[in-house]
Amino acid sequence: MSVFKSDKPGDIVYVMIRNPHVQGVANVQEAAVVENPEAPGELALFLYETYYPLNEDIAVYGTMEEAQQDYIEAFGTPEDTTYYG
């Protein structure tokens, strides 16, 4: 898995997000790296109007292409699964 190391607010990155309500449904989504308003001095991802801690549990990609490649390896081609990108 490719993981992009972002270290500054303002970076635009791409993450794979699973749908918590439907097993096997995931998508690649653009997110912004921001200062975490709930933990000063830490970074967070801003996605769907929500802040997510930026930690090593989240695969973060520098390009959509890298994220899509790992998506295909994990879930198959977009025709095989639900994919929004």
ChimeraX attribute file (.defattr): number of C-alpha atoms within 10 A of each C-alpha:
attribute: neighborCount
match mode: 1-to-1
recipient: residues
	/A:1	13
	/A:2	12
	/A:3	15
	/A:4	16
	/A:5	14
	/A:6	16
	/A:7	12
	/A:8	11
	/A:9	15
	/A:10	12
	/A:11	13
	/A:12	18
	/A:13	20
	/A:14	24
	/A:15	25
	/A:16	19
	/A:17	14
	/A:18	13
	/A:19	11
	/A:20	9
	/A:21	7
	/A:22	8
	/A:23	8
	/A:24	11
	/A:25	15
	/A:26	19
	/A:27	20
	/A:28	19
	/A:29	18
	/A:30	21
	/A:31	22
	/A:32	16
	/A:33	22
	/A:34	21
	/A:35	20
	/A:36	18
	/A:37	11
	/A:38	11
	/A:39	10
	/A:40	8
	/A:41	9
	/A:42	15
	/A:43	22
	/A:44	22
	/A:45	27
	/A:46	19
	/A:47	15
	/A:48	10
	/A:49	8
	/A:50	8
	/A:51	19
	/A:52	17
	/A:53	18
	/A:54	21
	/A:55	13
	/A:56	9
	/A:57	7
	/A:58	14
	/A:59	18
	/A:60	25
	/A:61	25
	/A:62	18
	/A:63	14
	/A:64	15
	/A:65	11
	/A:66	17
	/A:67	27
	/A:68	22
	/A:69	15
	/A:70	17
	/A:71	20
	/A:72	14
	/A:73	11
	/A:74	11
	/A:75	17
	/A:76	14
	/A:77	14
	/A:78	14
	/A:79	7
	/A:80	9
	/A:81	14
	/A:82	13
	/A:83	18
	/A:84	10
	/A:85	12
